[in-house]
Amino acid sequence: MWVYRTEYFDPIKKFKVREVISIEDIQPLYDKNMECLLCKQKSTTKRVRSHFVKVAKYDTDFCPIYADSAVNALYYNIFVCPHCGFSYSDDFSRYFPQATKEIIMEKVSSKWVPHHFSNERSIKDAINTYKLASYCGALKKEKHIILAGIHLRIAWLNRINRSKEQEKRFLRFALKEYEASYSTGDFSGTQVSEARILYLAGDISKRIGNEKEAIKYFSLVFERQRNARETSIIQMARDRFQEIKQEQGNSPPVA
């Protein structure tokens, strides 16, 4: 089977070139051209071709379990500028609140030792990129919902790495940011719904051993089910609620 690579203009030959290659030769990773939001310098970062992203299942907190463990798209969500060190995901806004650029340059760029993550990443590399994005996001005053997602993914990577203490540590950070997002409403206008935030707060609470808080958040999902379109999340909340009650030896039906 053959496929066509995207056309490009050859400045020497002065015409468009369209290469024909075998699908077997296509690699999971490709280079994406980037322009840093902070310093505006250009570089590349690795991304995973969608054809190779095959999720076998999800954990209860939506952590993807990939069918091919050798290709983990989570590793490549963060761009780290090799020039200034500013690190971010596609979810970051392009807007910098007043004085935040100067703060990032002082706290990050001035101390940055030229380094890049533009090659294939190990799980340790991936965790480090998310930690950098977490720090840059906090300095940039990104929304709580964005920071929550960053921390949750660090927890996922530590789960994959079988680092239980670090997983719980970053689950607590994620929970704090989800609670702040819910209370301030800064998730409005994003792809994350109220039901999803409440469900995640409940699931994370259960994972860190706070079953009382988990029950509270799952109950809030039930209370708002008439206004929620995400029936799958409501069912997941019911299932998790029942798990807790069964573990406690008391499992009344959930309406």
Rosetta blueprint (number, residue, H / E / L):
1 M L
2 W E
3 V E
4 Y E
5 R L
6 T L
7 E L
8 Y E
9 F E
10 D E
11 P L
12 I L
13 K L
14 K L
15 F E
16 K E
17 V E
18 R L
19 E L
20 V E
21 I E
22 S E
23 I H
24 E H
25 D H
26 I L
27 Q L
28 P L
29 L E
30 Y E
31 D E
32 K E
33 N E
34 M E
35 E E
36 C L
37 L L
38 L L
39 C L
40 K L
41 Q L
42 K E
43 S E
44 T E
45 T E
46 K E
47 R E
48 V E
49 R L
50 S H
51 H H
52 F H
53 V L
54 K L
55 V E
56 A E
57 K E
58 Y E
59 D L
60 T L
61 D L
62 F L
63 C L
64 P E
65 I E
66 Y E
67 A L
68 D L
69 S L
70 A L
71 V L
72 N L
73 A H
74 L H
75 Y H
76 Y H
77 N L
78 I L
79 F E
80 V E
81 C L
82 P L
83 H L
84 C L
85 G L
86 F L
87 S E
88 Y E
89 S L
90 D L
91 D L
92 F L
93 S L
94 R L
95 Y L
96 F L
97 P L
98 Q L
99 A L
100 T H
101 K H
102 E H
103 I H
104 I H
105 M H
106 E H
107 K H
108 V L
109 S H
110 S H
111 K H
112 W L
113 V L
114 P L
115 H L
116 H L
117 F L
118 S L
119 N L
120 E L
121 R L
122 S L
123 I H
124 K H
125 D H
126 A H
127 I H
128 N H
129 T H
130 Y H
131 K H
132 L H
133 A H
134 S H
135 Y H
136 C H
137 G H
138 A H
139 L H
140 K H
141 K L
142 E L
143 K L
144 H H
145 I H
146 I H
147 L H
148 A H
149 G H
150 I H
151 H H
152 L H
153 R H
154 I H
155 A H
156 W H
157 L H
158 N H
159 R H
160 I H
161 N L
162 R L
163 S L
164 K H
165 E H
166 Q H
167 E H
168 K H
169 R H
170 F H
171 L H
172 R H
173 F H
174 A H
175 L H
176 K H
177 E H
178 Y H
179 E H
180 A H
181 S H
182 Y H
183 S H
184 T H
185 G L
186 D L
187 F L
188 S L
189 G L
190 T L
191 Q L
192 V L
193 S L
194 E H
195 A H
196 R H
197 I H
198 L H
199 Y H
200 L H
201 A H
202 G H
203 D H
204 I H
205 S H
206 K H
207 R H
208 I L
209 G L
210 N L
211 E H
212 K H
213 E H
214 A H
215 I H
216 K H
217 Y H
218 F H
219 S H
220 L H
221 V H
222 F H
223 E H
224 R L
225 Q L
226 R L
227 N L
228 A L
229 R L
230 E L
231 T H
232 S H
233 I H
234 I H
235 Q H
236 M H
237 A H
238 R H
239 D H
240 R H
241 F H
242 Q H
243 E H
244 I H
245 K H
246 Q H
247 E H
248 Q L
249 G L
250 N L
251 S L
252 P L
253 P L
254 V L
255 A L
